[in-house]
Structure formats: C-alpha cells, structure tokens
Amino acid sequence: MPILVMKFGGTSVATPDRIRRAAKRVGREVAAGYEVIVIVSAMAGETNKLVGLVDDVAPLYDAREYDAVVSSGENVTAGLMALTLQEMEVPARSWQGWQVPLRTTSAHGAARIEEIPTGNIAAKFAEGMKVAVVAGFQGVSPEGRITTLGRGGSDTTAVAFAAAFGAERCDIYTDVDGVYTTDPRITDKARKLEKIAFEEMLELASLGAKVLQTRSVELAMRYKVRLRVLSSFEDNDENAGTLVCAEEDIMESNVVAGVAYSRDEAKMTLVSVADRPGIAAAIFTPLSEAGVNVDMIVQNISEDGRTDMTFSCPVDQVARAEKAMVEAKAKGEINFHDLVADTDVSKVSVVGIGMRSHAGVAAQMFRALRDEGINIRVITTSEIKISVLIDRKYMELAVQALHDSFGLERAA
C-alpha cells in the first residue's frame, strides 16, 4: 500500500478536541487506501513549559537530561493520538524515537539524523497496523541516550520519514493554510502560493519565514520529497495548501516569489582591524566557536593597513559575540580599536528563482526602498535572493513596499 506521512504541529494537537480533529483526517487517508505515518509535536506550549522547568532546576544543565525532559511532550501527544485513533477503530500504535529507532548524532539539543531503519514499522504494517504515530523532534544517540533535533525538529522528522519510507507525499499540518508571498499580518495583499520551489522555500525559511524548519526543507530538496503545507483548521481538498516541489514541476512563476524578514537582527562592526592575510579567519573562528550565527559580512576598503569589518547576527547573540571578540583581542589574535553594536536593525529579503534569468531585480528593490525614504545599511546577494539590513522601525513599511513593487498579489 502507498505510504503517506502527515505531521501535526503543536497548535494542531493543542487540546483533546484538536487531536480528535487531526485523527479524523488521518482516518480519511487510511480509508483512501494509505498506510500512514503520523509525526506529532508536543501540545502547544508544552515544550516551553518543560524548558522552563529545566531552567528552574538546573540553569547549567546536563544536555542529556535536558533532552530526556523536553522530549517527553511529544511522547504524550503520540500516545493520545494513538488512543484516539484506536477509539475510531483505526489500528494504530505510538512510537518513541528510540523504538523506531531514529538514529542521530550525539549533539544533544541539536542532533542530526543519521539513519531511520524501516524494518520495525514495516513489520507492524505487515501485521495489520494502519497508522504509526511517531513522536517528532527526538531520536537516540549511539550511546543509547534520547536526543532532540532542535526547535522545529518535528518538521525534519516528518521529511526524514517520508524519504526513508519512499512516501508518496509529506503533508505538514499547521496553523496557516499554506506558504504566502509574505506575512499576511503585515500586508493584507499577501497571496497564498499554489506551488513553491525547494530552493525558494529554503531561502525563505532561512531568512525568517517560520512556516517550515530550514533543515526539513534541505532534506526535502535532497531526497525530492514532495511537501504540502496545509491548515489543520480548514477542510482541505487535494489542491489545498502549498506544494513545495522541484523547480521543473512549476510551469510559470513570478520573478520574485516572496518577501521575508527577520525582525531581531544586530549589526556589529569591528573598527580599524589590522588588514592582513588570515584576519577574517581570526575574527570568525572564535565567533563560530562561541555559537554566534553570523549572516551578512562586509569588509571596507583598507586604508593605511587598517579596515572595518561588519557582520550581522541575531540580537540575542550580541553579548556572546562581544565576549568572543574581547577574548580574541586579549589573546592577541586580533587587534581592533572599537566594537560597535547596533541592535535596532532588521533584515528584509526578496527571494525568487526567476532572479537567475532576470536583470534589474536589485535596482527595482533599491528604488522601492528609496521611494519610501528607507536607508540601506548592509546588502548581501545570492543567485536567488537579495537581503538588506535597515532600521527596525521601517521593517513593515519595507515589506509592504517591496510586495507592492514586485506585484506579488498577482499570480504569474
């Protein structure tokens, strides 16, 4: 029988009534002839509650025990979903990560999936089980300890299962009804996309769109898993939601697919750094070791053997970045006159595979921002995206202006 993977996020399983609603969707797919693997998140708010308990008990916690605690939320949901399906007379059972087993690295709190053997679940399907309800976000390390995959890890779990089992499709049920050209809370002109290419979705996810976890899109692109993003709260037909697929599956699309933003960014500048071979490595190696997620990087023209180095990072990592740079200076690894942090900026980006073959996208973007009196602090580009740092107070205006400028309310 064909296999379908269905993933339900925290808001979709937040209450027993919502679990019943989700279970009915699963039951309909079973009736349509599928064997179903259901991946569940913890009930909305539960993971935050569990993290808070860990912080209260042991602020400097053992990461292995942290994973043991925070993974329990998904176990509860998996059991409740299996019980609900059984009450509907759908043969189902729950699976924790170690029972599959979903094998991961030993990086507790941010483990990566290494292997999903299919034998245990396939054997139960052969015995008549119709639904395997798997706790998302978790796995087991080579040492036999519970691991977690990081926030949003249930999306990654779902895509990995779809790849491992050769599923026909992976449906991600969430509190939105698809992927939009931008955040509908910022502009009511935002349009739901029928299809979006893997590359575009990957860029949008990495640039701040919170519909799918970045790693899940990376996996889907690598293994050609067809992803569909759907609402848990609407009745969906076969054309509902947004299909994330290969570029060749999209007949025609706009040059720009969407506008993404990241509100809480910071711009940091090392003033007057010695301009010598290896200086970039001397700066960014300690930042990497400190866990600072550096994004944009700009180096000024050198004068008298000195230069300025600017980079962006999430605003909640500024203190970590400052500490790493001060320590590197104290060790004599780098020498700079000053470290200036601007914590009142946001990143706004336009994304689209059509940018590969169309000139003038950057000019159009910059004109739209100019016309609104918005100054650009930093610019970075790739083959299918352009990102700028701007003052945070202008972020929503910039998103609206760019959405209008590229006519994203209209389909191609």
C-alpha positions as CSV (number, residue, x, y, z in Angstrom):
1,M,0.0,0.0,0.0
2,P,1.2,3.6,-0.6
3,I,2.6,5.4,2.4
4,L,1.6,9.0,3.4
5,V,3.4,11.0,6.1
6,M,1.3,13.5,8.0
7,K,2.8,15.9,10.5
8,F,0.8,17.8,13.0
9,G,2.3,20.9,14.8
10,G,1.7,22.0,18.4
11,T,-1.3,24.1,17.7
12,S,-2.9,21.3,15.7
13,V,-2.8,19.0,18.7
14,A,-3.2,21.6,21.5
15,T,-6.3,20.0,23.0
16,P,-8.1,16.6,23.0
17,D,-10.6,18.1,20.6
18,R,-7.9,19.1,18.2
19,I,-6.3,15.7,18.4
20,R,-9.6,14.2,17.6
21,R,-9.9,16.5,14.6
22,A,-6.5,15.6,13.4
23,A,-7.2,11.9,13.9
24,K,-10.3,12.2,11.7
25,R,-8.0,13.5,8.9
26,V,-5.7,10.5,9.4
27,G,-8.7,8.2,9.3
28,R,-9.9,9.6,6.0
29,E,-6.4,8.9,4.5
30,V,-6.5,5.3,5.8
31,A,-10.0,4.9,4.2
32,A,-8.5,6.2,0.9
33,G,-6.0,3.3,0.9
34,Y,-2.9,4.7,2.6
35,E,-0.7,3.3,5.3
36,V,0.0,6.5,7.3
37,I,3.0,7.6,9.4
38,V,1.9,10.4,11.7
39,I,4.5,12.7,13.2
40,V,3.4,14.8,16.2
41,S,4.8,17.8,18.0
42,A,4.2,18.4,21.7
43,M,0.9,20.1,22.5
44,A,1.1,23.9,22.1
45,G,3.1,25.5,25.0
46,E,4.3,22.2,26.5
47,T,7.9,22.4,25.2
48,N,8.3,25.9,26.6
49,K,6.9,24.7,29.9
50,L,9.4,21.8,30.0
51,V,12.3,24.1,29.1
52,G,11.2,26.4,31.9
53,L,11.3,23.5,34.4
54,V,14.8,22.6,33.4
55,D,16.0,26.1,33.7
56,D,14.4,26.4,37.2
57,V,16.0,23.2,38.4
58,A,19.4,23.4,36.8
59,P,20.3,26.6,34.8
60,L,23.7,25.0,33.8
61,Y,22.0,21.7,32.8
62,D,23.4,18.4,31.6
63,A,22.3,18.4,27.9
64,R,21.5,14.7,28.0
65,E,19.0,15.2,30.8
66,Y,17.6,18.3,29.1
67,D,16.7,16.1,26.1
68,A,15.2,13.5,28.3
69,V,12.8,16.1,29.8
70,V,11.9,18.2,26.8
71,S,11.3,15.2,24.5
72,S,8.5,14.0,26.8
73,G,6.0,16.4,25.4
74,E,6.0,14.6,22.0
75,N,5.6,11.2,23.8
76,V,2.4,12.4,25.4
77,T,0.9,13.6,22.1
78,A,1.9,10.4,20.3
79,G,0.1,8.3,22.9
80,L,-3.0,10.4,22.9
81,M,-3.2,10.4,19.1
82,A,-2.8,6.6,19.0
83,L,-5.5,6.2,21.7
84,T,-7.8,8.5,19.7
85,L,-7.3,6.5,16.5
86,Q,-8.0,3.2,18.3
87,E,-11.2,4.7,19.6
88,M,-12.1,5.3,16.0
89,E,-11.3,1.6,15.3
90,V,-8.2,2.5,13.2
91,P,-5.3,0.1,14.0
92,A,-2.6,2.4,15.4
93,R,0.2,2.5,17.9
94,S,2.7,5.1,19.1
95,W,6.4,5.0,18.6
96,Q,9.1,7.0,20.5
97,G,12.3,7.8,18.7
98,W,14.3,5.0,20.3
99,Q,11.7,2.4,19.4
100,V,11.9,3.1,15.6
101,P,14.9,3.6,16.1
102,L,15.6,7.0,14.7
103,R,19.4,7.2,15.0
104,T,21.1,10.5,15.4
105,T,24.4,12.1,16.3
106,S,25.3,12.7,20.0
107,A,24.8,16.5,19.7
108,H,22.2,16.8,22.4
109,G,19.7,19.6,21.8
110,A,20.7,19.9,18.1
111,A,21.2,16.3,17.0
112,R,21.2,15.4,13.3
113,I,19.5,12.4,11.8
114,E,21.9,9.6,10.6
115,E,19.5,6.7,9.8
116,I,15.9,5.6,10.0
117,P,15.7,1.8,9.7
118,T,12.3,0.9,8.3
119,G,12.1,-2.7,9.5
120,N,10.3,-2.3,12.8
121,I,7.4,-0.1,11.5
122,A,7.2,-2.0,8.2
123,A,6.8,-5.3,10.1
124,K,3.9,-3.8,12.1
125,F,2.3,-2.5,8.9
126,A,2.5,-6.1,7.5
127,E,0.7,-7.3,10.7
128,G,-2.2,-5.0,10.0
129,M,-1.3,-1.7,11.7
130,K,-2.6,1.1,9.6
131,V,-1.1,4.1,11.4
132,A,2.3,4.5,13.1
133,V,2.2,7.6,15.4
134,V,5.8,8.7,15.9
135,A,6.9,11.3,18.4
136,G,8.7,14.1,16.5
137,F,11.8,16.0,17.4
138,Q,13.6,13.1,19.0
139,G,15.9,10.2,18.4
140,V,18.5,8.1,20.0
141,S,22.3,8.6,20.1
142,P,25.0,6.0,19.5
143,E,25.3,5.9,23.3
144,G,21.7,5.0,23.7
145,R,20.5,8.3,25.1
146,I,17.5,10.3,24.0
147,T,18.4,13.2,21.7
148,T,16.4,16.1,20.3
149,L,16.7,17.8,16.9
150,G,16.3,21.5,17.9
151,R,13.2,23.7,17.7
152,G,11.0,22.8,14.8
153,G,12.6,19.4,14.7
154,S,9.3,17.6,14.1
155,D,9.2,19.0,10.5
156,T,12.6,17.4,10.0
157,T,11.4,14.2,11.5
158,A,8.5,14.1,9.1
159,V,10.5,14.7,5.9
160,A,13.2,12.2,7.0
161,F,10.5,9.5,7.5
162,A,9.0,10.4,4.1
163,A,12.4,9.9,2.5
164,A,13.2,6.7,4.4
165,F,9.9,5.0,3.5
166,G,9.5,6.4,0.0
167,A,6.3,8.1,0.9
168,E,4.0,9.5,-1.8
169,R,3.9,12.8,-0.1
170,C,4.6,14.5,3.2
171,D,1.7,16.7,4.5
172,I,2.6,19.3,7.1
173,Y,-0.5,20.5,9.1
174,T,-0.1,23.8,10.9
175,D,-2.0,26.9,11.9
176,V,-1.6,28.5,8.4
177,D,-3.2,27.4,5.2
178,G,0.0,27.5,3.1
179,V,3.0,29.5,2.2
180,Y,2.3,33.2,1.4
181,T,4.2,35.7,-0.6
182,T,4.9,37.4,2.7
183,D,3.5,37.6,6.3
184,P,-0.3,38.3,5.9
185,R,-0.1,40.1,9.3
186,I,2.0,42.8,7.6
187,T,0.1,43.2,4.4
188,D,-3.4,42.0,3.5
189,K,-2.2,41.8,-0.1
190,A,-0.2,38.7,0.7
191,R,-1.2,35.8,-1.6
192,K,-1.1,32.1,-0.9
193,L,1.2,30.3,-3.3
194,E,-0.1,27.1,-5.0
195,K,3.5,25.9,-5.5
196,I,6.9,27.0,-4.5
197,A,10.3,25.6,-5.5
198,F,12.5,23.9,-2.9
199,E,15.3,26.5,-3.3
200,E,12.8,29.4,-2.8
201,M,11.3,27.8,0.3
202,L,14.8,27.1,1.7
203,E,15.8,30.7,1.3
204,L,12.5,32.0,2.8
205,A,12.8,29.6,5.8
206,S,16.4,30.6,6.5
207,L,15.5,34.3,6.2
208,G,12.8,34.3,8.8
209,A,9.7,32.7,7.3
210,K,8.5,30.3,10.1
211,V,6.2,28.0,8.1
212,L,8.8,25.2,7.8
213,Q,12.1,24.5,9.6
214,T,15.1,25.1,7.4
215,R,16.6,21.6,7.9
216,S,13.3,20.0,6.8
217,V,13.4,21.8,3.5
218,E,17.1,20.9,3.0
219,L,16.1,17.2,3.4
220,A,13.1,17.5,1.2
221,M,15.2,19.1,-1.6
222,R,18.0,16.4,-1.2
223,Y,15.6,13.5,-1.4
224,K,13.0,15.0,-3.6
225,V,10.2,14.7,-1.0
226,R,7.0,16.4,-2.2
227,L,5.9,18.6,0.8
228,R,2.5,20.1,1.2
229,V,1.7,22.8,3.8
230,L,-1.9,22.7,5.0
231,S,-4.1,24.2,7.6
232,S,-5.3,21.9,10.4
233,F,-8.4,24.1,10.9
234,E,-9.9,24.0,7.4
235,D,-11.4,21.3,5.3
236,N,-8.8,20.6,2.6
237,D,-9.2,19.1,-0.9
238,E,-6.4,17.6,-2.9
239,N,-5.4,21.1,-4.2
240,A,-5.4,22.8,-0.9
241,G,-2.3,24.4,0.8
242,T,1.0,25.0,-0.9
243,L,3.1,22.3,-2.6
244,V,6.9,22.6,-2.1
245,C,8.4,20.8,-5.1
246,A,11.2,20.7,-7.7
247,E,11.6,23.8,-9.9
248,E,10.7,21.8,-13.0
249,D,7.3,21.0,-11.5
250,I,6.3,24.7,-11.7
251,M,5.1,25.8,-15.1
252,E,5.4,29.5,-14.6
253,S,6.2,31.8,-11.6
254,N,6.9,35.4,-10.8
255,V,10.5,36.6,-10.8
256,V,10.2,37.2,-7.1
257,A,8.3,34.5,-5.1
258,G,8.2,36.2,-1.7
259,V,9.4,38.8,0.8
260,A,10.9,37.5,4.0
261,Y,12.0,39.4,7.1
262,S,13.9,38.8,10.4
263,R,12.9,41.4,12.9
264,D,15.5,41.0,15.6
265,E,18.9,41.4,14.0
266,A,22.0,43.2,15.1
267,K,24.8,44.9,13.1
268,M,28.3,44.6,14.6
269,T,31.4,46.5,13.4
270,L,35.0,45.9,14.3
271,V,36.5,49.3,13.8
272,S,40.1,49.6,12.5
273,V,41.2,46.0,12.3
274,A,44.6,45.1,11.0
275,D,44.2,44.2,7.3
276,R,46.4,41.2,6.9
277,P,46.1,37.7,5.5
278,G,44.0,35.5,7.8
279,I,42.3,38.3,9.6
280,A,38.8,37.1,8.6
281,A,39.6,33.6,9.9
282,A,40.9,35.2,13.2
283,I,37.6,37.0,13.6
284,F,35.0,34.4,12.5
285,T,36.6,31.3,14.0
286,P,36.1,32.5,17.6
287,L,32.6,33.7,16.7
288,S,31.8,30.2,15.3
289,E,33.2,28.5,18.4
290,A,31.0,30.8,20.6
291,G,27.9,29.6,18.7
292,V,27.3,33.0,17.0
293,N,25.2,32.7,13.8
294,V,26.8,35.2,11.5
295,D,24.9,36.1,8.4
296,M,25.9,39.2,6.4
297,I,29.6,40.1,6.2
298,V,31.0,43.3,4.7
299,Q,34.7,44.5,4.7
300,N,35.5,48.1,4.0
301,I,38.4,49.2,1.7
302,S,41.7,49.2,3.5
303,E,43.5,52.4,4.5
304,D,47.0,52.5,6.0
305,G,46.8,48.8,6.6
306,R,43.6,49.0,8.6
307,T,40.0,48.1,7.7
308,D,36.5,47.9,9.2
309,M,34.7,44.5,9.4
310,T,30.9,44.5,9.7
311,F,28.7,41.4,10.2
312,S,25.1,40.7,11.3
313,C,23.8,38.2,13.8
314,P,20.6,37.6,15.9
315,V,20.2,40.3,18.5
316,D,20.2,37.7,21.3
317,Q,23.7,36.6,20.4
318,V,25.3,40.1,20.6
319,A,26.7,39.6,24.2
320,R,28.2,36.2,23.1
321,A,29.8,37.9,20.0
322,E,31.2,40.8,22.1
323,K,32.7,38.3,24.6
324,A,34.3,36.3,21.9
325,M,35.9,39.3,20.2
326,V,37.2,40.8,23.5
327,E,38.8,37.4,24.4
328,A,40.3,37.1,21.0
329,K,41.8,40.6,21.3
330,A,43.1,39.8,24.8
331,K,44.9,36.7,23.4
332,G,46.5,38.9,20.6
333,E,44.7,37.0,17.9
334,I,43.1,40.2,16.5
335,N,43.6,43.9,17.1
336,F,40.8,46.5,16.7
337,H,40.1,50.0,18.0
338,D,36.5,49.6,18.8
339,L,33.5,47.2,18.6
340,V,30.2,48.9,17.8
341,A,26.9,47.0,18.1
342,D,23.6,48.4,16.6
343,T,20.8,46.3,18.0
344,D,18.0,48.2,16.3
345,V,18.0,46.8,12.8
346,S,16.0,44.2,10.8
347,K,16.7,42.1,7.7
348,V,14.4,42.2,4.7
349,S,14.9,39.9,1.7
350,V,13.3,39.2,-1.7
351,V,13.6,35.6,-3.0
352,G,12.8,34.1,-6.3
353,I,14.3,31.5,-8.7
354,G,13.3,33.9,-11.6
355,M,16.1,36.2,-10.4
356,R,18.6,33.9,-12.1
357,S,17.4,34.9,-15.6
358,H,16.1,38.4,-15.0
359,A,18.2,41.5,-14.7
360,G,17.2,44.6,-12.7
361,V,15.7,43.0,-9.6
362,A,18.2,44.7,-7.3
363,A,17.6,48.1,-8.9
364,Q,13.9,47.7,-8.5
365,M,14.3,46.7,-4.9
366,F,16.6,49.6,-4.1
367,R,14.3,52.1,-5.9
368,A,11.3,50.9,-3.9
369,L,13.1,51.4,-0.6
370,R,14.5,54.8,-1.7
371,D,11.0,56.0,-2.6
372,E,9.9,55.2,1.0
373,G,12.9,57.1,2.4
374,I,14.4,53.9,3.8
375,N,18.2,53.8,4.1
376,I,20.1,50.5,3.5
377,R,22.8,49.7,6.0
378,V,24.2,46.4,4.5
379,I,23.5,44.4,1.3
380,T,24.1,40.8,0.5
381,T,23.1,38.8,-2.5
382,S,23.0,35.2,-3.8
383,E,21.7,33.7,-7.0
384,I,18.0,33.8,-5.9
385,K,17.9,36.3,-3.1
386,I,18.8,39.9,-2.1
387,S,18.9,40.8,1.6
388,V,19.3,44.2,3.2
389,L,19.7,45.5,6.8
390,I,17.6,48.5,7.6
391,D,16.4,50.4,10.7
392,R,13.9,48.2,12.5
393,K,11.2,50.9,12.6
394,Y,11.0,50.7,8.8
395,M,10.7,46.9,8.6
396,E,7.0,46.6,8.0
397,L,7.0,49.6,5.6
398,A,9.8,47.9,3.6
399,V,8.0,44.6,3.4
400,Q,4.8,46.3,2.1
401,A,6.7,48.5,-0.4
402,L,8.6,45.5,-1.8
403,H,5.5,43.4,-2.0
404,D,3.7,46.1,-4.0
405,S,6.7,46.9,-6.2
406,F,7.0,43.3,-7.4
407,G,3.3,42.9,-7.8
408,L,3.2,39.8,-5.6
409,E,-0.5,40.0,-5.1
410,R,-0.9,38.8,-8.7
411,A,-0.2,35.2,-9.8
412,A,2.2,34.7,-12.7
